[in-house]
Amino acid sequence: MDFLADFLTKFGSQLQSPTLGFLLGGIVVAALGSRLAIPDAIYKFIVFMLLIKVGLSGGIAIRNANIAEMLLPALFAVITGILIVFIASVTLAKMPGIRTVDALATGGLFGAVSGSTLAAGITVMEGQGIEYEAWAGALYPFMDIPALVTAIVLASIYTRKRKRDKYLKNEAYLKKEAVASGGYASEPGGSTGGYASEPGGSADDRVKIWPIIKDSLQGSALSALLIGLALGLLTRPESVFESFYEPLFRGLLSILMLVMGMEAWARLGELRKVAQWYAVYALVAPLLHGFIAFGLGYIAHITTGFSPGGVALLAIIAASSSDISGPPTLRGGIPSANPSAYIGSSTAIGTPIAIAIGIPLFIGLAQTLGG
């Protein structure tokens, strides 16, 4: 009971943080019909600035850290990103009215990472004075890229299988018709139905992994983070970091949360166009994914001394869903998937749940874990 009371007290205090307040404020403003709008260029610039700051701090920390300490958390980040997609393939994909490609795209987006949620989690943790490994933010690509690659590969395999099954079904039908008419027009290898032209049968149809990874790395959010990491690791940016990026971080984040709140309300309309199971998934998935990552992070905590704050940040990353780089990557990789399904469920429900509930939940658990 003492554990539960301690956790609920800490959870309640997290809900009063400015970061979450601005998110809820954006939702309320949009719900009241306000015409307040933040230009998209400003939104992208704010995200760039926040991720550059996170990358710089991570790069500086990695430069002074023992790389071996990162190996197990990084491995767990990879496992989590892949596992999230497979969970969607055996849960959401099995629900009535849900297309498999839409479910895989949704799983990929929820397995990928939101830079804004990562920045929000870091801000709340720093405001609470919670210590964590500065390189923990660098776990972002270790979860983001495997999730997107897994979703696109599974969707490609599924699509090719469907095409092959359809082809074979048509082939069987043609054979049956030919036999009934006394001929055999679709002899394998013949002019009307040779197996050489079977969909998915050529080497050129194989899923290419590197273009998917390349697209993910070239996405604006991940590029900004990686640039910051490289600069923090290879240069000495401490002076500009402390005088420019650090003071602006919380103010920029508050604007970003306001924008995300308004965007969440606007996306509710898109979510109504698709099956209600997406709303159920978006409510449950962020917390489920976060708990999986928290459990794996706890293993790293026991075995390698990974800090409770680092465990919380790993869980926050897992609870997030990509809001910038993920959607264009999935649009290109799974063109047959419905963006209203995976983007609507992520932006309208998944991200607000990850920020408003996931961040205080996992930070509260980490505080309790750390005593």
N, C-alpha and C positions, 0 to 999 in steps of 0.2 A: 504493500500500500504506500509506503514511503517513496518507493521508486515511481509509482504512478502519480502521486501528488507532486513530486519534484518535477516530473516531466510535464505535467499539465500546467504548472506554474510557469515553466520556461517557455512552453509552447504559446501560452497566452501573451507573454511579453514580446515574443517574436511578431505576433500579429499587429502590434502597435508600431512597428518600424516604419520610417518614412517611405522606404522602397515599396512596401506592400500598400501603403496608404495612397501613393500616387497611382498605382495600378487600379485599385478600386475606384479612385476618383475619376480616372479615365472612363471606366465602365459606366459610372453614374452620369457623367457629362454626356456621353453618347446616348444613353438610355433616355435622357431628358430632351433629346432632339437638338442639341447644340450644333451649330455649324462650325465650331472650332476645328481647324485642320492644321496639321504640321506638314509642310512640304516633304515629299518623299526623299528629296536630295538631302535635306537636313537630317532626316531619320537615318539614312545610310551613313552620313558623316558621323553622327553620334555613335552608331554601332562600331564604325571603324576606329574612332578614338578610344572607345572602351576596350576593344579587343587589342589594340596596340598597347594599351597600358597593361592589360593582363599578360600579354606576350612578353613585354619588357621585363616585368617583375619576375615572370617565370624564367626567362633567359638569364637574368642576373643570378637567380637562385641556383639554376642548373650549373652555371659556371663555378659556383662555390660548393656544389653538392657532390655527394657520392652517387654516381650514376647507378650503381648496383641497387641502391635503395628504391629506384624508380621501376625496376624490372617487374616485380610482382604486381604492383598497382596497375602498371601499363598492360600487363597480360590480362588482368581481371577486367580492365576497360574494354579490351578487344573481345573477350568472351561475352561480356554483357551486351555489347553492340550487336553481335551475331545472334545471341540468344533471344533478344527482344524481337527480332524479325521472325525467328522460328516460332516464338510464342504466338505472334499474330497469325502465322500460317495454320496453326492448329486450334485457334480460338475464334478470332474475328472472321477468318475465311470460312468457317463452318456454320456461321449464322445465316438464317434465312434472308434471302435478298441481297447477299453480299457477294460480289464478284471476287475471285481469288486475286486477280491482279490489283484490284483496289485495296484489298486487305494487305497484300505484300507491300504496296507503296506506302500505306499508312504505317505499317510496322517499320519500314525503312525510315520514315520521317520521325517516328517516335524513338527510334534507335539512334538517329543522328542527334547532334547536340545544338542547343540554342545558346549562342554567344551572349545574348542579353540575359538569359536566366543564369548563366555562369557568372556574369558580371554582378547581377543582383545578389546571388548567393555570397560572393566574395565581399560585397559591400556590407551585407547584414552581419557576416562573421567578423569583419574588422570592427564594425560598430559595437559588437558585443565583446570585443577583445579576445576572440577565440583564435588560438594559434593553429596554423596549418602549414604544410610544406608549400613554399611559394611556387614550386614546380608542379603542384597538383593541377593548376590550370592547364598545364601542357598535356594532360591526359585527354583533352578534348579530341584531337585527331585520332587517337588510338581507339576511341569508341565510334566517332563520327564516320570515318571512312569504311571500316568493316561493315557497319550497319547498312550503309547505302549500297556497297558492293554486293552484300548478301541479298538484299531485296531485289536488286536489278538482275542478278544471276538467277535467283529462284523464279522470278517472273518470266525471264527469257526461256528458262527450261520448261516452265508450265505452258507458255504460249506455243513453243515448238511442239510439245507433246500433243496439245490440242489440235494443232494443224495436221500433225502426222496421223492422229486418230481419225480426224475428219477425212483425210485423204484415203486412208485404208478403208473406211466405211463406204466412201463413194466408189472405191475400186471394187469392193465386194459386191456392191449393188450393180455396177456395170457388168461384172462377170456373170451375175445371176441373170441379168437381162439378156446377155449374149447367149448363155446356155439355153434360155427359154426360147430364143429366136433361132436356135440351131447353129449359131456361130460362136466365135470366141475373140471378139474384137479387142479385148484389153489384155492380151497375152503379156506377161511381165517382160519388159524390155522392148515391147512393140511400139508402134507409132502412136497409139492412143492412150497408153497408161503405163509406160515403163517405170520401173522402180528407180531408175537413175534420176528421175525428176522429182522424187518424193520430197516434200517439204521437210526441211531440217536435216536432210541427208548429206549435204556437202560440208566440206571443212570450213567454207566461208561463213556458214551459219553459226559457228561456234561462238559462244559468248567471250568477248575480249575484255579481260579484267583491267588492263592498264588504262584504256581510255576512260573508264569509270573513275579510277583513282585520280587520273589527271584532271578530270572535270571537278572532282571534289576539292583537290588541292588548289585549283584555279578559282574556286568560288570566293566571293568577296570576303565573307566572314572568316573562313579558314586561312585565306591568304593574309589577311590583316594580323591574325594571331601568329602565324608562322613568321611573318616579317618582324614582328615584335620579338619573338623568341630568338631569331637569328641576330638581331641587333643587340639584344640583351646579352647574348652568349658571346658574340665575337667582338663587340665594341665596349666602350665604357660610358653608357648613357645615364649614369646616376644623376648628374647635375640637371639635365633637362627633364628627367623623370620626376625628380623631387620638386622642381620649380614649376613645371607645367602640367604634366599628366596627372600626378597625384592630387593636386588641389581641385582640378576640374572634374574628377571622376564621379563623385557623388552627385554633383549638380546635373551633369549630363545624363546620368542614370535616371534621375527623377523624371526628366523630360521623356526619356525612352519608355519608362513605365507608364506614363500618362498616354503616350501614343499607343502602346500595346493594349492598354485597357480599352481605348476607343476602337482599335482594330478588332479586338475580341468580340465586342458587341456587334460590330458590323458583319462579322463572319457568321454570326448565328443564323442569318438568313440563308447562307449557302448550306449550312448544316441541315436545315429543314428540307432541302431538296433530296437528300439521300436517306438511306435507312436509319432508323433510330438506334440501331446497334452501334453505329459510330459514336453516338453520344455516350452510350454506356461504356464503350471501350475507352473513350477519351477521359471519362471520369475515373476509371479504375486503373488504366495502364500506367500513368505517371507514378503513382504511389507503389504499384507492384514492381515496376522496373527499379524504382529507387530502393525498395527493400532488398531486391536481389543484389544490387550493387553494394548496399550497406553491409549485407551479409558477407560478401566477398571481401569488402574492405576491412571488415572486422577480422577476417582470417589473416589479412596482411598486417593488421594492427598487432595481432598476437605473435605472428611469426617474424616480422621484420621491424616492428615498432612504428609502423605507419600511424601518424597522429590521429586522434579522434576527429580533429578538424578536417584532416585529409579524407577520412572515411566519409564525413558528412558531405564534403565537396564532390567526391566520387558519386555519392547517391544523388546529389542535386543534378549533376551532369546527366546521370541516367534517367532521372525523372523528366528532364527537359525534352523538347522536340524541336527540331531545327526550324527556324523561322526565316532564314535568309538564304543560305547556300543550298539547303536540302531540296526545296521545291523545284528550282530549275534543273538540278541534277536528275531528279526523279521524272520530271517532264520529258527530258531527253532520253533517259534510260528505260522508262516504262510509258511510252506515249499513249498506250491504250487505256491507262488508268485515268480515273475521273479526279481532277484536281479539287473539285468541290468536296469530295469525300475526305481525302487525306489532309488537304490544307485547312478545310473548314473545321474538321475535328481537332486538329492541332492548335490552330490559332484561337478558335472560339472557346474551347474548353480545356484542352491539354495544357497549354502554356499558363493560363490563369491558375489551374489546379497546381501545377508544378511550383509556381511562384508563391501563391497565397497560402497553400497548405504544405507543399513539399519542402520548401526552404525552412520554415519554422519547425516542421516535424522532424526533419533529419538533423537539424542543428540541435534541437532539444534532446534528441536521442544521443547525439555525440557528446553534449554537455553532461548528460547522465552517465554515459560511458566513461568519460574522463574524470568523473567524480566531482 
